Amino acid sequence: MDAIAAQALTHKLYQRLVYRRPMVAKQEDYYRGKQPLVFASDEWQKFHADRYRGFSDNWCGAVANAAAERVSVIGLSLPGGDGFTATERALWADWQRNEMDAQQSQGVLTSVIAKRSHIMTWSDPTEPGTPLVTWEHPSFCEVEYDDEHPRIRKAAIRSWRDDTTEYATLYTPLQVWKWYRPVMQRSDTGKPKAEQDRDTTMSNGGWLPRDVAGEVWPEVNPLGVVPIVEVPNRPMLRGEPLSDIAGVMSMQDAINLLWAYLFNSADHASMAARIVTGTDMPKTPVLDADGQKIGERPVKLDDIAKGRLLWLTSPDAKIDQWDAARLDVFTAVVEIAVGHVSAQTRTPANYLMTTGGFSNISGDTLKALAVGLVNKVREFHLFAAPAIRETFRLMALVRGENAIAEQCRTAEVNWHDPENHSESQQADAFQKDVASGLPMQWALKKRYGLSPQEIADVMTLVDQNKTDPTVDALAGKLLAGAGDGAA
């Protein structure tokens, strides 16, 4: 690929980022509860919109968290391995060294909200030959796939900016093209940097070669493969991945408006209103300096309200009232709307707590309520596993371990069990598995969801207990004592 083609591909991928960023920003705002008040009539907004600006009854956050909090990579099992091998320990050490437990929590949540995230693996510039892994935001990374073979990554871009300059790096299997361009003068420097980075300024071309001291341009890609992988959230064939909250956002807007209507009704009509008919407005006499009546003026309504006393002289005067407005009509609709959110997103109803009917229910019922969520999380496992395997493969390639990298292509990604089990259920199932002759390692993984490292540690302790000299000596004394007693 020559420089002109590389510049054109960089611009093409960057344009996708520009197109994507507004929706990603909107989805993340909805997750955080930053939701504008919409669906209200023009007349209502004219009088009340400012009053409820910034309010939200945030269900987008609950939906996204329900799935994301059940996703966690706990290990990698290479094909043909026996226990937790030294190779697997080394790969897992690189994973932990890059704080991927914390990074994956952020990355998975972003994928759930914004359809996708990315993982980049490269050599650490401070420790050459050591993998540096970062989980990347979808506003700054994009992957180009082969049109004929959609699973093959042809190229990827990573873009970022500072106050004066925008940068982009294009990765192909053979080359690394580094670019820069100045950004237009900005007037929003008071905003947090995360919000500034959402801007789409300078979305046209103008990329210039970026020279880095000690590097040739373009740089040779030592890995021989694109180092950025996409982590999609339940992608469709030849289509976009899915956001867990995209379908919730409209219902979220409706719920927020209903609460605003309820608050407005509570303010103006939540109590019975007394009305007076059959008489004129109460008036008070106006006196001159000698105390003589010279006229009348209406009584101030504030004085009547404060004094809570009204003197009616007309024989036709009547006291009536308007009944208080019913606020439960709004909460009933809100509960139905939240129920729809639960059904459409496969979020357990007890997570959303729409009513008080979830205080005394059995464990089996809770398990049944979570079936949809568990299946959704397992779908995420299915589609995210290739990216995780590829990340381990890239870490091996950074270390120059090509044979291990090849093994990683067919490795098994170990996930934390998304299903919740009671301790008694786990213990009972574990004992039955072992009693039936299944290996303890399998039972520990299946029933307790332990990681390969935890299983290896448990088995080491089991072996130590079997051969512990202190235990053996104590057992010998007990046996000897039992023999003396028998004699």
N, C-alpha and C positions, 0 to 999 in steps of 0.2 A: 504493500500500500504506500503510495506517495503522499507528500504533504498536503496536496490539494484534496485528495480523497479523504485523508484523515481529518482535515478541517471541515469538510462537508459532513462527514459522519458525526463529528463532534457537535456541529450545529444542529443536525437532525435529532440527536438524542437530547440535546439541551432543550429544544423546542418541546419535546414531550414533557420534560420537567416543568417548563413554564405552563403548559396546559394543565398539568396535574396539580400544581401547588395550590390554587384557590380552593379546590374541593378538599384536599388534604387538610388545609388550614381550617376550613369550615367544620369538617368532621371532628378534628381535635378540639375546636372550640365547643362543640356540642358535648363532647365527652367531659370537658371541664365544667360545663354548666353555663357557658357564655352563649346564651341563646336569645336572639331578638324576639320581641313580641310580634307575632304575625297572625293573620286570619281575622283580625278585628276590623270592623267597619270603619270607614273614614270618620264618621261622626263620633264613634266611641273613642277612636284614637286621638281625636282632636282634644278631648277633655281629659283623657285618662292615661294615654300612652306613657307620658313622662313619669307618671306616678309609679308605674310598675316596671319601668325600665331596669333591667338587671336582675329581675326575679326569674327563677326557674325551679321547677320541681324535677330534678335531674334523674331521669330513668336511663338515659344513654350511658352514663357512667356505670350504673348497676349492671346493665346488659353486657358491656365490654369486660368488666371486671370478673363477672361470673365465669366466663370461658378462660380468660387469660390467667387467672389465678390457679387453674388446674393444669397448666402446661409447663413442664419442666424437663429438660434433658438431664438424665442422671448417669449416663455412661454410654460406652460404645463397645460392642462385642465383635471382634474380628472373626471371620469364618475359620473353622477348624481349631479355635482356641480351646485350651483346657484350663478353666478357671480364669482368674484375672492375670493375664500374662504380662511380662515385662514390657512388651510393645504397647499393650493397652494402657499400662500405667504411664508410660511416657507420653502417649497421646493425650491422656486425661490430664496429666500434669501441665501440658501446654494449654489445654482448655481452661484449667483453673488459674494458671499464671496470667491469662488474659481477662480474668474476672468475668468469665462468660456466664456464671450463674446470675450475676447482677445484670449483665448486658442482655441476656436472653429475656429476663423479666420485662425490660423496657422494649426490646425488639418485638416480642410476641404481642404485647399490648398494642404496639403501633400497627402491626399486621392486622390485628383484630379490628382496629378502628379504621385504618386507612388503606385496607386491602392488601398491603404488602410492606415488607421491609427488606433490607439487604445486609449481607455479611461480606466484609472485605478481608482478605488474608494476604499479608505481604511480609517481607523481611523487616524486622525491627531495625531502624537506622542506628539505634544506640547499641544493639547487640546483633550484628549481622549473622544471618543463619538461624536466628531465633524467630519463630512466628509471631507476628503482631496482628491480632484479630480485632476488628471493630464492627459492631452491629450498627448499620447505617440507616438514616431516615430516608423515606421514599422521595422526599423533596430534593435530595441531593445526589441520588444514584439512579441509573437506568441501564437496563441490559438490552442488547440487541440480539435477537435469536435468528437462527437460520430459517428462512421462509419454507424451504423444502423439508428440513428436519427440525421441527420447532424445539426439540429438547437440547439442541446444540447452541451454546453461547458463542456468538461471533465476536462480540465486543461489549464493552461497558464503559460508562462515563461516571466520574465522581466530580461534582462541582461544589465550590464553596466560595466565600467572599470575606473580605475585611472592609474597612471603612472606605478604601480608595480603589481597590482592585478586586476583580472577579477572576477566579481560577477554575480550570477544568483539566482533568487528566483522562485521556482516552486509553483504555487498555484493550489490546488485541492479543491473540495467542502468541504473536511474535514480537510486538513492539509496544512501547509506552510513549504516547505523545502528550507532552505537557504544554498547556496554553495559559494565556492570561489576557485580560483586557481591562482598561480603566472603566470605572462605573461613573454614572452621572452624579452630579452633586446632589446630596440628599438633604432634606429639611426635617427628617423625622428621627434625628440622632438621639432624641430623648426616649425613644421606645426601647424596650428590651431587645437584645441582639436577636433572640429567637424570632421576634416579630419582624425585625428588619430583614432577616434572611428570607422571609416569605415573598418579598418584593420581586416583581418580574421585570425590573428595569433592565435595559440593555438586552432584551431578548433576541435582538437581531444578531448578525454575525460580528465580525471584527476580531476574531481570536488571533492572537499573535504568539509566535513560539516563545516558550518560557525556558530560558537557559538556567541551569542549576550547576553550580561550581562542582567540577569533578565528574560531570555526567556528559555523555554524548546526547545529541538530539537527532532523531528519537532514540530513546533508550531501548536496549534489547530486553525483552521479557524473559527472565531466567526460568520462570515456571513452565513456559510453553502452553499455558492455558489462561483463560480470562479469570482473574482472581476475585471477581465479585459474583456472588450468587444471590438469587431472589428467593425470599421466603414468603410465598403467597398464602393468603387465607382462602382456602377452598376454591381454587380456580375452576372455571368452566372450560370446556373444550374450545380452543381458539377464541377465548373470550377473556374478559376481565375477571380477576379474583373478586371475592365478595367482601363487603364490609358488614360487620355484625350490626352496626348502628345505622346504616344508610336507610333502611326501611323504618327505623324508629323515629327518625328526625321529624317527619311530618306529624306523627302522632304526638311527639314531644311538644311540638308547637301548639297543637290542639289542647293538650293538657295544661300547658302554661296559660293559655287564654282562658280556659275554664276557671282556673284558680283566680285569675285577675277579675273575672266576672263575679266569682264568689266573694272576693274581698270587697269589691265595690258594692255588692248587695248587702254585705255585712255592715258596711260603713253607713249606708243610707236607709236600709229597710230591714235590719235584723231585729228591731224592736217594734212593738205595736205603736202606731202614731195616733194621738188623740186629735180629733177635729171638732170644730164648733160650727154649727149651722143655725140659721134662723135669727141672726143678729148681726149688727155692724161690728166693725173693728173696735175693740175697746178704746175709749179715749179718756184722757185726763184733762181737767180744767186748767186754763192758763189764767193766773191771777196777776193783778197789778200791784203796785207798791202798797196800796191800802187793803189788799186782800180781797178785792172785788174781782169776780169772774169776768174776764174780757174775751174769752174764747176757749177753744178746745184743741188738743193735739192728740194724735194716735199714741197709744202706749207702746214703748219700745219692746219688741219681742224678746230681746235679751233680758230685759228686766222681768218679764213674765217667766222666762225659763229659769232664771236664777232664783226668783222668789217662789216659784212653783205654786203660785196662787193667781187665780183669775176670777174676778167678780163680774157676774153676768146679771144685768138688770132687765133684759127683755124677757117678757113672758113666753115668747116663741123660741127662745134659745134652747138648743139641744146639744148634748155631748155624744159624740160617736167616735169610732176609731177604725183605722185601717190595720188589718192583721199584719203581723211580722212576715217578712218574706221567708219562704222555705229554702234553706241553704243545702239541704240534703239532695235536692235535684241535681246540683252541680257535682257533689261528691259521688253520687251514684254513677254519673257518666264518666267521671275520672276513673272509678274502679273498673268500669267496663273497658275503658281505653287501656289501662294498665294490664288488664287481662289479655287484651289483644296483643300487646307488646310481649307478654309472656309466651303466648302460643306461637306467634310469628318468629320469635328468636330462639325458641326452645330453652328459655330461661325458667327454671323452676318457680312456680307460683309462690312458694314459701320464701324465695329470695327477695321477691318484690313486696311481700307482706301487705297485700292490698286489703286484707280484712284481718280480723282477730281470730280466724278459724284455724290457725296453725300453731296453737299453743300446746295442744295435747294430742299428738299424732304419733303413730308407731314408727319404728325404724324402717320397717318394710315399706310403709307409705312414703317416707322421705326418699327411700331408694328409688321407688317407682316414679316419683316426681322428677328425679334427676336423670332419668333414662335419656331424654332428648338432649340434655346438656352434655352428658357423658359421650353420647354418640357424635355430637358436634365436635367435641374436643378430640376424639379419636380420628375424625376426618382431618382435623388440623395436623395431627401426628402423621397421617398418611401422606399429605402433600408437603409437609415441611421436612420429612425425613431425608429426601434426596439432597436438600440444601445442607443439612447438618452433616451427612456423609461426605459431601463434596468439601465442606469446610475442613473436616479432619484430613481429607486427602490433600488439600492445599497446604495444611500445616506440615504434613509429611514431605511434600515437595519442597517447601521452604528449607527443610533440614537436609534435602538431597537424598531422602530415603524413598526411592522410586518403587521398590518392592512393597514396602508398607503402604505407600500411596495406592498401589493397585489393589491391595487387600481392602482398603477403606471403601472402595467402590461397591463392594457387596457386603459391607458390615451391617450389623443390626444396631439401630439407634435404640437405646433404652430410655423409656419415658417414665416419669412418675405416674403411678396409677391414678387416672382421673376419677375413679369411683371411690366413694367413701365407704369404709367398712368399720363395724364395731370391733373392739378388741376381742370379744368373745367369738365372733364369727371368724376372725383371722386365726385365732389360736385353734379353734375346732377344725377348721379346714386344713391347717398346717399339720396337725397331729394325724389326721386321716390320710393325708398325702404320704407322710413318712411311713405310717403303719402299712400302707398298701405297697410299699417298696419303691416309691419315687425318690430320686436323689434329694437330699436336703437342700442342695444349692438351688434346684428347680423350685422347691416349695418356698424357700426364702424369697426368691424373685417373684413367684406368682402370687403368693399369699400376703407377703409383707411389702412387696414393691421395693426391696432393697437394691441399691446400685451394685454393680460388679465389685467395686472396691469394698463396700460394706459386707457383701457376701464373703469375699476373700478374708476379711478381718474376722468375721464370725467363725468361718471354718478353721482359721488358724487358732482361735481361742478354743474351739472344740478339740482340736488335735492336742493342744497344750494340756488341756484338762485330762485327756486320756493318758498322757505320759508324765503328768506332774509328779515329781519324786515325793513331794510332801504328801500328796493324796495317796500315792502307792505305799509309802511308809505307814501312813495311818491305816490304810486298808489291811496291810500285813499285820499290824498289831491287833486289829480287830479280829482278823482270822485266827491269829495265834491265841488270843484270849478265848475265842469261841472253842478252839481245840482243847485248851486246858480245862475249860469248864466241862466239856464232854467227857474228858478222861476222868 
